[in-house]
């Protein structure tokens, strides 16, 4: 996998809307798609979503709250 600008354990928050925190659980490499990440919501609902890395890095959509574990 090419060098990825995010790591498992990094925490993000949606730029607008609810203030819940989302932690990267997994970086997903599809053969015919750009990189995606699986995010788990911390606390309360504990939902899981998969988003394109480009969307996660768009400050209009997500904001990095804290860096977590080192890359695998």
C-alpha positions, 0 to 999 in steps of 0.5 A, spaced: 500 500 500 502 506 498 504 511 504 497 513 507 496 520 510 492 517 516 493 511 521 489 506 525 487 510 531 486 517 528 480 520 531 476 525 527 469 529 527 464 531 522 465 538 520 458 540 521 452 536 525 453 532 531 459 532 535 461 525 536 468 522 535 470 517 530 476 512 530 479 509 524 479 502 525 481 500 518 484 502 512 481 499 506 485 498 499 480 496 493 483 493 487 479 498 483 477 504 487 481 509 491 483 508 499 477 508 504 477 507 511 472 504 516 470 509 522 467 506 528 463 511 533 466 512 540 461 512 545 453 512 545 451 509 538 457 505 536 456 506 529 461 504 523 461 507 516 466 506 511 468 513 507 473 514 501 480 517 504 479 523 500 472 525 503 475 524 510 481 529 508 476 534 506 476 539 511 469 541 509 466 534 511 471 531 517 476 534 522 482 531 525 481 531 532 487 527 534 492 522 532 492 515 534 496 509 533 502 508 528 501 505 521 501 498 520 
